[in-house]
Amino acid sequence: MGDARPMYQRIADDLRRQIDEGGLAVGARIPSRAELKRAYKASDQTVDRAVRVLKAAGYAIGQFGRGVFVSDRAPIGALVRTTDAVDSPLAARLSVPGGSAVGAQPDLVWEAVSTGTVAPPGIAERLGILPGDRVMCTQYEYLADRRPLQLATSWEPLSLTEGTDVVFPERGPYARRGVRGRFAAIGIQVVQAREVVGSRPSTTPEADALGCVPGQCVTVVERTHYDARDRPVETSDTVLLGDRWRLEYAITFGS
């Protein structure tokens, strides 16, 4: 029986196989539209669609005026999920020579912008507040050598923090202390964090920041911190390229 796959999918799969097997190395130019048309006896629309599939899967990236090239898909690092690391602003470990941890490298930084706003419905549900209640929204970019590696957005109810020294997570006397340290300063004991890990297509702003194409798969870690009354005090989404990062969990068993 013949191959039932659409022609664009066959072309994309063949190019992907060549990349996986090393026939097309990182940085190599993907054959041009004319070359693909001749090789596969396909139309402009078909080969264009095949290349879009490669881009969306993270296998290739376009360079304006030059062509389409094989992307570097080697893992960047691991997002570390332990009791201490979850509350750290840079809870990650990069795949670097010698296996150095992120915190040991001076060129790894983050930038943050905080804005008072109203809670959208989904965030309000996660925080146990009403849609439209006021929250402090902080948007983070985690960078290495000035290149964004991860994005994160955090939301905290202003009913808990407004008028205190911790209202801005990255400003004031308790800046960069993490959620537990900051809330402890205003008498709120944070006792646990719960995470939900999923994947979805990237949005255009996320793709622009992370250097991928819109629609490429990203991993999203949804985390919510709770106090001793099981009340949500903060929730956040961390977004990273799904094919470049791994999640690393440490699971401790009691005696």
N, C-alpha and C positions, 0 to 999 in steps of 0.2 A: 504494500500500500504506500501511496505517496505521503510526503510530509504535510500534515494538515495545518501546520502553523501558518499564520499570515506571513507574507514575504518580508514585511518590515521586521517582524519578530525573529525570523530566521536570520536576517542580516545582523540584527542586534545581538542575537545569541552567538553568532559566529565571531563577531568582533570581540564580544565579552570573553569567549573561549581563548582567542588569541592573546588577550590581555592577561587572563589568568595563567596561561601557560608560558608567558614571557615572550611570545612572538611580537607583541607590541609592548615595549617597555614604558615605564613611567617617563613622561615628557615627550614620547614619540608622537608624531602627527598621525591622526586618524586619516585614512585615505579620503581624498576630496570627494565631493558629490559626483563629479564626472567619473572618477576612478571607481566609485562604488556602483554607479549606474552601469558601467561597462562590465564590471566583474559579476554582478548579479542580474544583469539584464532587467533592471528595475527603473521605475519612473523617479523624477525629482521628488515628488511627494512621498514616495515610499522610502527612499534613502534618507530624506530629511526626518521622517518619523522615526526611523531606526536610530539615527544619531540622537534625537531628542530622548529616546528611551535610555540610551547610554548615559546621557547627561543626568537625567533624573535619577538614575541608579548610582550616580557618583563615580562612574567609570571614566568620564571625559569632561573636559571643560573647554569652552570656547574662548579664544583670544581674538579680540576685534581686529580685523584686517589680516590675520595670520592663519587662522584655521581652527581646528578642534584637536586637542591634545589629550593624551592619556593622563588621568589624574593620579596623584599619589594617594593610595588608599591604605597605607600602613597605619596601624593603630597609633593615635597620638598619645594615648595614656589610659589610665583607669580613673573613674570617679569612685572614690573610696567612701564606703558607707559603713562606718563604725560609730560607736557612741560619741567619741570625741570628734571624728572627722565630719559627721553630719552637721555639726554646729559651727564648723570652721568656714570662714569666707572663701578659702581656697581648698576645698575638700577634694583634691585630685592628686594623681601621681602621673607624671609624664613618662613616656617611653623615650628616655634619653640615655646616652652612653653612661654606663656605670649605674644606671637605675636610680639616679638621684630623685629625691622627693621634691615636689613642687615648692614647699616652704623653704627649701635650702637654696633656691635659685633667685638671685636678686632681680632678674629681668622679668619675673612673673608678677604681674600686678593686676589689680582690678579697679574699675571706675564705676561710680554709682551716682545716680541722680534720684532724689526723693521729691515727691509731689503729693500734696494733699488732694484727695479726689473722693468720688463716691464709689461704693462697691458695686461692681456688676453682679448680676444674679448668681452666676456660678461661684464667684468668690465669696459672696455673701453667704451662700449655703455652706461652703467649707468653713467659714468663720463663725457660723451660728448667729449671724446678724441679719438685718433686713436689707434687701436691695435698696441702694440709695444711701445707706448709712455711710458715714465718712470714714475713710481709711487713709493711712500713709502708704503710698505705693513707691517702692524703690526698685529701679531698674539697674541691673549690673551687667557689665561686660568684663569677662576675665580674659586677660591678654598675655601672650608671650611674645617677646620681641615686637611689641605693638600690634600683634595680630590677634583678633578675637578667637578664642578657643571655645568658650561657653557663654551662654546668655542666661540670665536669671531675672525673675521678677518676684518681689516679695510684697505682701500686703499685711498690714497690722491695723486693728481697729483703733481709731483715734479716741474712742471712749476709754481706752486703757492707758494711752500714752500721752494724749494731748496735755500740754502744760507741765510735762516732766522733762528731766534731762535726757531722756532716751527717745524722744519723739522722732528725731532724725537718726536712723541707724548708723550712719557714717559720719555724724557730726556730734560735737559736745564731749563731755568728759568720759562717756562710756562708748565712744565710737569704736567700731571694729571689735567689740567684745563678744559678738555672737548673740544669738537670741537668748540663751539661758543667762549669760552674764548680764545683759542689758536689763532683762525683766527682773532679775534678782535685785537689781539696784532700786527698783520701785516696789519691792516687796511681793513680787509674783514669782512663785517657784514653778519652773517648767520641768515636768517630770518625764515626758516622753514625746517622741516624734514618730509619726506614721507616714509611710511613703507608699505611693502608687506609681509604678513604672509602666509607661506605654510608649507607643510610637505613632507618628502621623506625618503627613507631608509638611514640609516647611512652608511658611508664609514668605511673601516677597521680602518684607523687611528682615526676617530672620536669615533668608538666603543671602541677601546683600551683606549682612554683618558677618556671616560665617564663611563666605566665599564659596557658596554652592549655587545650584540653580533652584528656583522656586519649584516646590513639589518634591525635592529630594527628601528622603526619609530622615527624620530627626527622632532622637530619643528624648522623652520628656519625663522628668522625675518630679512628681507632685508630692510635696512634703508639707505636713501640718504639725505645728508644735502645740502641745496641750499642757495646761497647768494641773495642779493637784486635784482640782475639782472636775477634771476632764473637760475643761473649757478651752476651745481653740483660741490661741493668742497670736498666732502668726501662720500664714500659709504662703507657699512659694512654688514657682515652676522653674526648673532648670532645664535648659534646652541645649542639646549638643548633637553633633553629627552622628547618626546611628551607625555608620560604617567605619568610624574612626575612633570611637571610644568604647570601652568596656566598663561594666559596673562591677566593682569589687566589694564583696560583703564579708564581714567577719561575724560569725555566729558563735556566741559563747553559751555553753551549756552549764547549768547550775549543778552543784554537787548533789 
